[in-house]
Amino acid sequence: MNNLSYRWARTTDWDARQFGIAMHAELVRIHPFVDGNGRATRLIGDLVYLAAQGTDSPPAVYDWSIDKRTYIDLLRAFDQNRDPIPLAEFVPILVIE
């Protein structure tokens, strides 16, 4: 997580949506919890995304009602290349009103 935070603070190639997905995918990869990894990692991804968003637009979270097979395939691709962009593009967002 520190590596991703360091990168977020010092580069500009990811947006907030991609950063939140990267945190989520990295947590899924390390599988830190005995139980509830899916719920916890999705929540943390949403919280990181919310925290990283600017105030220019309404806040948004991820819409996790997605095709599980494609999601798992994209998580596996992230494990190989650490590129969150395909997964971020796949997972839609929900604007909080």
N, C-alpha and C positions, 0 to 999 in steps of 0.2 A: 504494500500500500504506500509505503514511503517513496518508492521509486516513481509510482504514478503521480503522487502529490508533488514531488520534486519536478517532474516533467511538466505538469500542469502549471506550476508557478513560473517556469523558465522558458516555455515555448508557446507558440500560438497556433500550432497546426491542428489542435483538437478544439471543438466547441464543447459547451457544457453537456450536451446530449451524448457526445462521444466519450467524454471523461467519465460521466456516470456509468455508462455501459462498460467502459474499461474496468472501473472499480468492481462492478457487479461480476463481470466475467473472471476477473482475477480471484475474487472471493470464491466463486464456483470452482475454479481450478484448484485452489488450496484446500477447499472443503473443511473449514475450520470448526464446524459445529457437529456434535454427535447426532443431533436431530434438528430438523427445521432449516436445513441449509437453503432450500429453495425460497421459503418465506423470508428468512433473514437477509439473504443476499439480494433479493428483489427490493426489500425495504431499504437496505443500505444504498443500493443503486439509485432508488428514487430520492433519498435524502441527499446524496452527493450531487445528483442532478439539480435538485432544488437549490442547494447551497451555492452551486457554481453558476447559476443563472443570474444574469444582470437584472436590473429593474426596468429595462427598456420595454419589456413585453410581459403579458400575464404569466404567472408561474405555470409550469407543466410537470407532469410525471409520465412515466412510461405506461403504456397499455399492455399489460402482460397476458392478455387473452390472445395468444398467438399460436401458430402451428408448432407443436412441440418438436417434431422431427427436424424441421428446418432450423429451429432454435438450437437444438443440440448439435446439428452439423456446423452451425456458425460458431458455437462455443468451442468446438473442436478445432476449427480453423483459427480462432483466436489463440488457442493453446499453442499452435504451431508458429504463428507469425506476430502475435501481440498487436494486431491491427483491429481496433474496435469499430472501424467505420462500417464494414458490411453488416455487423450485428446491430449497430445503431440505426442504420438505414432500414433494417428489417423490423425492428420493434417500434411500433407507432407511439405517438405521445398523446396524452390527454391534457388539454388546457384546463386549469382550475379556475373557475369563475366565481 
